Amino acid sequence: MSEKRVYIETFGCQMNLADSEMVLDALAKDGYSVCDSSKDASLVLYNTCSVRDNAEGKIRGRLDHLKGVKKERPEMKIGIMGCMAQREKAELLKKYPHLDLVVGTDQFVHMPALIEQLEEQKQIAATEFGDFEDRNWGSIRKDGINAWIPVMRGCNYNCTYCVVPNTRGKEKSRDPQLIEEDIRRVVDQGFSQVTLLGQTIDAYGKTLGDGTNFAKLLRRVHAIDGLKRIRFITSHPKDITDELLDTIAELPRVCKHLHVPAQCGSSRILRLMGRRYTREGYLDFVERARSRMPDVELLTDIIVGFPRETDADYQETVSLMHEVKFAGAYVFMYSPRPGTGAWNLEDDVPMEEKKARCNEILAIQLEHQEQWYKSLRGKTFEILVEGPSKSNPERLSGRSIGNLNIVIPRTDAAGNKRDHLIGDLVNVHINDSTNLTLFGDIEE
Ligand code: SF4
């Protein structure tokens, strides 16, 4: 196959999605077209996640499968990028001799040159770290409404369960001027919303050393004409200052939605996790946020079954869930990861117990959402219409200025399609709900 066709599958977080969009742009400039299946591709890339072992297990499955395909089509190139590539480096090439490329989290923008080198070298691992050049790398974005905009890379914390400091390196904030230029470009392309990305986005600016901080960046982004909504993820409880909360409260196009993982309700376990705040410190953040923005939606991550988590510790997480009443929660069972601080702690909570704790926290969250969503029936929200609903294409879905997922019929009473509303803000009256979705219709 002489035609250059790339298939990329992205796992894990939105930072990986943004990196995949950048690599597709670099490849498009090198003559590649994008295809939807590995069957049609001359280059297959997996952008990987190492946060949990089962995420890496999926990649191992994909690679095992491609072994046979590569025998039939030896000219096809296979590459691994992202956190698993950075973590395992050239070892992956030894484990999978049919793998051509391993490209680390600071090297993927050089993909076309690396592929060219494959003409002279059988396998390549490019995993050098720390020299990611901050400039306006292009991106090929599929979405059309929301553009992911990385504003920093890496993380300076060392939470003991987390691989990110190993796989993405030290925190590095991008130049605000380059961020602004990226955003102006996506607005010109017709995007209505940006989501600013960073592992600890509220720490933005520290590495620039010129007084820039995330509150100032938000003000700068908010001043860009044509943007309807500004979102951002993820925040660390320790870095959310009063200045930042005041800024979010003040700026009307900044979403009132904070993804600030609590991880656990027990101060004892938080200390073992290296989170650098206590239960009381987290609750203080919640109070500071809600005193300024009573309707702010708080999203958390929770890890159950961290080493040494007793039932009493776990009950503190249960009580935190009841006390805070989060708008959403991602709940995970602890999974030991090589190279992390907790790797040497005995993984001593039995799997059955982890599953039970995970299910209970999820049930608490869904119960809360169900009650809360019921209380929203009869209310009106302004939503940004994002496109056809993934679960039912007869509906359009959008999100509120918080993060409420609200769906409306795709056709109006006269049977006319409403797709022209995609990318617009409309007022929606809520008339029904489940524990995951709110249903409504446009308010005339
Ligand atoms: S703050 Fe902790 S959990 Fe988040 S990326 Fe950094 S080390 Fe990982």
Residues whose N, C-alpha, C, O or C-beta is under 5 A from the ligand:
A	BS01	SF4	C155 Y157 N158 C159 C162 V164 Q199
